[in-house]
Amino acid sequence: MKALWGSFMETIGQNILQVKSNMEKALERAGRRQDSAVLIAVSKTKPISMLMEAYGQGIRDFGENRVQELVEKYEQLPKDIRWHMIGHLQRNKVKDLVGKTVLIHSVDSYRLAGEISKEAVRKDTDVDILIEVNVAQEESKFGVCVEEACALVEAVAALPKVHIKGLMTIAPNTKIPEENRKYFRRLRQLSVDIARKNIDNVSMYVLSMGMTNDYTVALEEGAGYVRVGTGIFGTRSQHDR
């Protein structure tokens, strides 16, 4: 069993090297600087030992889908880790999350942003967020539609202690990455359109888009953060028994 676990750890290291290599090539194709994008290791359901293996390989940005899991890992892992909340966030969980993340990617309503602002004021801390946009208009996904995104940005920008840093989207799950290029391109154009409005307390420097199946295409279209889980840790059935 020890040898088997050791092979899993070695695989994580190899996977990280492969993902980083793929990122470098995609950024080069796009004519972008190598330091213009960040890899987020999506660690949902993964045990502490696997996160520490990724940490040992230089990963410092980790993404979680559930508040409870993020908080538990936050308490146990090194404090130089930058935690990203990438899953759907319920308002009643905000109080547990504020103060523990470098970025909340999944703000999809004014009511949620208002709750984050309220808790940030209470704790006297500033919270960086992204507005989640459902570019592909999938009923199964959260996020504001493209047509309503700017109005939401303008409303949220007026809230105290909350700072909009850009946009996030989750593209359709497809085996053909090229199919999602149009969604990444649309999000990038939306960010440009919003940036031109020069809204106070809003910057559009960050695009969070691209996952294991399509992160190289997302990078070619301007992603600043890519969220890779399976590509680093493998499938749940493989490691989380």
C-alpha positions in Angstrom: 0.0 0.0 0.0 2.9 2.3 0.8 4.4 1.8 -2.6 1.0 2.4 -4.3 0.6 5.7 -2.4 4.1 6.7 -3.3 3.3 6.2 -6.9 0.2 8.4 -6.6 2.5 11.1 -5.1 5.0 10.8 -7.9 2.1 11.1 -10.4 1.0 14.3 -8.9 4.4 15.8 -9.4 4.5 14.6 -13.0 1.1 15.9 -13.6 2.0 19.4 -12.3 5.1 19.5 -14.5 3.0 18.5 -17.6 0.3 21.1 -16.8 2.9 23.8 -16.4 4.6 22.8 -19.6 1.2 23.0 -21.4 0.6 26.4 -19.9 4.0 27.7 -21.1 3.4 26.6 -24.6 -0.1 28.1 -24.7 1.1 31.4 -23.4 3.9 31.4 -25.9 1.4 30.7 -28.7 -0.7 33.7 -27.5 2.4 36.0 -27.3 1.8 36.4 -23.5 4.3 36.6 -20.7 4.9 33.4 -18.8 4.0 35.1 -15.5 0.7 36.4 -16.8 -1.3 33.4 -15.8 -1.6 31.4 -12.5 -2.4 27.7 -12.0 -5.1 27.0 -9.4 -5.0 23.4 -8.2 -8.6 22.4 -7.7 -8.4 20.3 -4.5 -12.0 19.6 -3.7 -12.5 16.2 -2.0 -8.7 15.6 -1.9 -7.0 14.7 1.3 -4.4 16.9 3.0 -1.6 14.6 2.0 -2.3 15.1 -1.7 -2.4 18.9 -1.2 0.9 18.8 0.6 2.4 16.9 -2.3 1.3 19.6 -4.7 2.5 22.2 -2.2 5.9 20.5 -2.3 5.9 20.9 -6.0 5.6 24.7 -5.7 1.8 25.1 -5.9 0.5 27.9 -3.7 -2.9 28.6 -5.2 -5.7 26.1 -4.3 -9.3 26.2 -5.2 -12.2 24.7 -3.3 -15.9 24.3 -4.1 -17.3 24.0 -0.6 -16.8 26.5 2.2 -16.6 23.9 4.9 -13.9 22.0 3.1 -11.9 25.2 2.4 -12.1 26.3 6.1 -11.0 22.9 7.4 -8.0 22.8 5.0 -7.2 26.5 5.7 -6.8 25.6 9.4 -4.5 22.6 8.7 -2.3 23.8 5.9 0.6 26.3 5.6 -0.5 29.9 5.8 1.2 31.0 2.6 -1.4 29.1 0.6 -3.7 31.4 -1.4 -7.2 30.0 -1.2 -9.7 30.5 -4.0 -13.4 29.9 -3.6 -14.5 28.7 -7.0 -17.8 26.9 -6.2 -21.3 28.2 -5.8 -21.4 30.3 -2.6 -24.5 30.4 -0.4 -25.2 33.5 1.6 -25.4 31.7 4.9 -21.8 30.4 4.4 -20.3 33.8 3.8 -19.5 34.5 7.4 -17.2 31.4 7.6 -15.4 32.3 4.4 -14.6 36.0 4.6 -11.0 36.6 5.6 -9.7 33.3 4.4 -9.6 33.7 0.6 -7.4 35.6 -1.7 -10.3 35.7 -4.2 -13.9 34.6 -4.4 -14.5 33.7 -8.0 -18.2 32.9 -7.9 -20.2 36.0 -7.1 -23.3 35.8 -9.2 -25.9 38.1 -7.5 -26.2 41.4 -5.8 -27.6 39.8 -2.7 -24.5 37.5 -2.4 -22.2 40.5 -2.9 -24.1 42.4 -0.3 -23.7 39.6 2.3 -20.0 39.5 1.5 -19.8 43.3 2.0 -21.7 43.1 5.2 -19.3 40.5 6.7 -16.3 42.3 5.4 -17.3 45.5 7.1 -18.0 43.6 10.3 -14.5 42.0 10.2 -12.9 45.2 8.9 -11.3 43.4 6.0 -11.3 43.8 2.2 -12.5 41.1 -0.1 -11.5 40.7 -3.7 -14.1 39.0 -5.9 -14.9 38.1 -9.5 -18.4 38.2 -11.1 -19.4 34.8 -12.4 -20.9 35.0 -15.9 -22.8 32.1 -17.5 -21.6 32.8 -21.0 -22.9 29.5 -22.4 -26.3 30.0 -20.8 -26.4 26.5 -19.4 -29.3 25.9 -17.1 -27.2 23.7 -14.9 -24.7 26.4 -14.2 -24.7 29.5 -12.0 -23.8 33.0 -13.1 -25.3 36.1 -14.4 -26.0 36.2 -18.2 -23.8 38.3 -20.4 -26.4 40.9 -21.0 -26.9 41.6 -17.3 -23.3 41.4 -16.2 -22.4 45.1 -16.5 -25.4 46.2 -14.5 -24.4 43.8 -11.8 -20.9 45.0 -11.8 -22.0 48.6 -11.5 -24.3 47.8 -8.5 -21.8 45.7 -6.7 -19.0 48.2 -7.2 -20.8 50.6 -4.8 -20.6 48.2 -1.9 -18.0 48.8 0.8 -15.0 46.5 1.4 -15.7 44.5 -1.8 -13.5 44.9 -4.8 -14.2 43.5 -8.3 -11.1 42.3 -10.0 -12.6 40.7 -13.1 -14.8 37.9 -14.4 -15.2 34.1 -14.1 -17.0 31.6 -16.2 -17.4 27.8 -16.3 -17.5 26.6 -19.9 -19.5 23.5 -21.0 -18.0 20.1 -20.3 -16.7 18.9 -23.7 -14.1 16.5 -25.0 -13.3 19.0 -27.8 -11.6 22.0 -26.1 -11.8 24.1 -29.3 -15.6 24.2 -28.9 -15.2 26.4 -25.8 -13.0 29.0 -27.5 -16.1 31.1 -28.4 -17.1 31.3 -24.7 -13.7 32.3 -23.5 -13.5 34.9 -26.2 -16.9 36.3 -25.3 -15.9 36.7 -21.7 -12.7 38.5 -22.6 -14.7 40.9 -24.8 -17.1 41.5 -22.0 -14.3 42.4 -19.7 -13.0 44.8 -22.3 -16.4 46.4 -22.6 -16.8 46.8 -18.9 -13.3 48.2 -18.5 -14.0 50.9 -21.0 -16.7 52.2 -18.7 -14.1 53.1 -16.0 -16.3 52.2 -13.1 -14.9 53.1 -9.7 -13.8 50.1 -7.6 -13.7 47.9 -10.7 -10.7 46.4 -12.5 -11.0 43.8 -15.3 -7.5 42.4 -15.0 -8.5 38.9 -14.1 -10.3 36.3 -16.2 -10.8 33.0 -14.4 -11.6 30.5 -17.1 -10.5 27.1 -18.3 -10.4 23.7 -16.5 -8.6 20.4 -17.1 -10.1 19.8 -20.5 -9.7 23.2 -22.0 -7.3 25.4 -20.0 -4.8 25.7 -22.9 -7.5 27.2 -25.1 -8.5 29.5 -22.2 -5.0 30.7 -21.9 -4.8 31.5 -25.6 -7.9 33.6 -25.1 -6.6 35.6 -22.1 -7.2 33.6 -19.0 -5.4 34.9 -15.9 -6.4 32.0 -13.7 -6.9 28.4 -14.9 -8.6 25.9 -12.6 -7.2 22.4 -12.9 -8.2 19.5 -10.7 -8.3 16.1 -12.5 -5.3 17.1 -14.6 -3.2 17.3 -11.3 -4.8 15.0 -8.8 -6.5 12.5 -11.1 -10.1 11.3 -10.8 -11.9 10.8 -7.5 -12.2 7.0 -8.0 -8.5 6.8 -8.5 -7.3 8.5 -5.3 -10.1 9.2 -2.8 -11.2 5.7 -1.8 
